[in-house]
Amino acid sequence: MVRKAVITAAGLGTRMRNMTLIMPKALLPLVRRNETPTLIPIIDLIISRLQEVGVSKFLIVVGRNGKPLIDYLMDKLFSDSLTANISFTFQEKPLGFGDAVLRARDFV
């Protein structure tokens, strides 16, 4: 069973430029459809769905603008509203998806 996941969140979100000038794309809100639809950051939805299928360890690849995402997730971890084993690695230059995945080689 797969227990680890790599989440690439280092891109600049250029196709969503109007919104990503304000916040990283991983923090943009999506509607969670349940009894009471609510807006949640994309990263919350990704992590919760992966946890539902048994993933317990996450490596998130962030870029030079990744601090808000790191701060958000660390706040959730310290407040106990998120229980997960999360690590971060940096992609200093935006060299594409392949380079982001390559940065996770020691994790997987």
MODA-V56461 format. One record per residue. RES is the residue in one small letter. SS is DSSP state (a for helix, b for strand, c for the rest). PSI is psi in whole degrees, -180 to 180 (999 if undefined). OMEGA is omega in degrees with one decimal (* if undefined). Layout:
RES;SS;PSI;OMEGA, RES;SS;PSI;OMEGA
This chain:
m;c;141;179.5, v;c;126;-179.2, r;c;-10;-177.1, k;b;148;176.2, a;b;142;173.4, v;b;125;178.5, i;b;118;179.7, t;b;118;-177.8, a;b;31;-175.8, a;c;-11;-176.7, g;c;163;-177.3, l;c;-10;179.6, g;c;41;-174.0, t;a;-28;179.1, r;a;-12;176.8, m;a;34;-169.5, r;a;-44;-178.1, n;a;-39;-178.1, m;a;-36;-174.9, t;a;-5;170.7, l;c;-22;-177.5, i;c;-40;-177.5, m;c;157;177.5, p;c;149;-176.2, k;a;-30;179.5, a;a;-17;179.0, l;a;-2;177.5, l;c;143;-176.4, p;b;144;170.8, l;b;160;177.4, v;b;122;172.6, r;b;119;-176.8, r;c;107;173.7, n;c;-155;-178.5, e;c;-43;177.4, t;c;99;-179.2, p;c;133;-179.5, t;b;157;175.0, l;b;130;176.1, i;b;152;176.7, p;b;146;179.9, i;a;-42;-176.6, i;a;-35;177.9, d;a;-42;179.5, l;a;-44;179.7, i;a;-50;-177.8, i;a;-44;-177.9, s;a;-39;178.2, r;a;-41;178.2, l;a;-38;176.8, q;a;-35;178.9, e;a;-27;179.8, v;c;14;171.1, g;c;3;177.7, v;c;133;-178.0, s;c;-15;-179.8, k;b;133;-176.4, f;b;139;168.9, l;b;123;-179.3, i;b;122;178.5, v;b;118;-179.3, v;b;157;178.5, g;c;-164;-175.8, r;c;-19;177.8, n;c;27;-174.3, g;c;-7;-175.9, k;a;-45;178.5, p;a;-37;178.4, l;a;-46;178.4, i;a;-47;179.8, d;a;-44;-179.7, y;a;-49;-177.5, l;a;-38;178.2, m;a;-40;176.1, d;a;-42;179.2, k;a;-40;179.3, l;a;-45;-177.9, f;a;-25;178.7, s;c;1;-179.5, d;c;17;175.2, s;c;-4;175.6, l;c;126;176.0, t;c;105;-179.1, a;c;159;174.0, n;b;103;-174.7, i;b;130;173.5, s;b;161;179.4, f;b;149;169.7, t;b;155;-174.0, f;b;139;170.3, q;c;96;-171.9, e;c;-39;177.0, k;c;137;179.5, p;c;86;-177.1, l;c;16;173.9, g;c;173;-176.9, f;a;-43;-179.0, g;a;-43;178.5, d;a;-38;178.1, a;a;-44;179.2, v;a;-39;178.7, l;a;-33;179.0, r;c;-14;-179.8, a;c;4;-172.7, r;c;-37;179.5, d;c;-25;179.8, f;c;-41;-177.2, v;c;999;*
